[in-house]
Amino acid sequence: MFFNLSKLNILLGGKMKIPYKRLLLTMSILTVVFIAGCVDVSVQPIPNSVNYSSQIKVVNLVSGAGTATLTLNGQSLGSVDFGSEVPGPQLTFLTIPAGSKTLSASFTSAASKDFQFAATTDYKIRIFLVGTAASNDLVTHTQRYIWQTKDSDNGKALFPPDTGQVTFFNGSPDAVLKSVTINNATDTTTITFDSPLEMGDGAPYIMLKSGSYSFNVLYNDSLHTTFDYTLGAKDRYTAVIYDAASSIKNTVFVDD
């Protein structure tokens, strides 16, 4: 309800004098107090920090450089032989804070080098050191979000039941991968890569019924490297072709 103070003053015969400024000041203070009393003080405060993290493994594919001793932003990761990964094949990916990183590699047969990369928040990443002792580089291969695990609601779409998956990565400095022929007891399939895989390139995952397979990878138009592997249900793998074309090698790393 609102009152016209001027009219009220007239009705009282003009004898009422209202200290308008003081009255308005008092009403303003009361309004502020009322509004402050309505503030919800139960709201939780914003945290000072959030834990942003990534998961990584590092693979040494530098031809002719020997073993690499690795340090990540001052943290020792240990040593990794040519064609191997750290943490090792029986160990889980290493959880690290996300953000810009410096990976220092001290090789037994090549000059030491610092590599720069970004560990993207909430991603599982395999890091490949590729090239030769004279010229080498770092390549990151993102696999999935760290929370998309095979037995979670978020991971169901990535891990179909009774299905294994394999991706191919080229770590050779002078081999170009063209296609892969896949054999099992009942079938033979040849998959040509959308684009030939040069050093540092990877292909999408190939989904196969879980079981034993033979893989024949065609590189440099007429050369082949072969291997056998058994794919587990809801498991994912990275098949790596590496070393110089004249001494080509292959290995399979477990992703999930």
Sequence and secondary structure as in RCSB ss.txt:
>XXXX:A:sequence
MFFNLSKLNILLGGKMKIPYKRLLLTMSILTVVFIAGCVDVSVQPIPNSVNYSSQIKVVNLVSGAGTATLTLNGQ
SLGSVDFGSEVPGPQLTFLTIPAGSKTLSASFTSAASKDFQFAATTDYKIRIFLVGTAASNDLVTHTQRYIWQTK
DSDNGKALFPPDTGQVTFFNGSPDAVLKSVTINNATDTTTITFDSPLEMGDGAPYIMLKSGSYSFNVLYNDSLHT
TFDYTLGAKDRYTAVIYDAASSIKNTVFVDD
>XXXX:A:secstr
    HHHHHHHTTT     HHHHHHHHHHHHHHHHHHTS TTS    S    EEEEEEEEEEET   EEEEETTE
EEEEE TT EES TTS  EEEE EEEEEEEEESSS  EEEEEEE TTEEEEEEEEEESSSEEEEEEEEEETT  T
TSGGGTTTS TTEEEEEEEEE SS  EEEEEEE SS EEEEEEEEEE TT B   EEEESEEEEEEEEETTTEEE
EEEEEE TT EEEEEEES GGG EEEEEE  
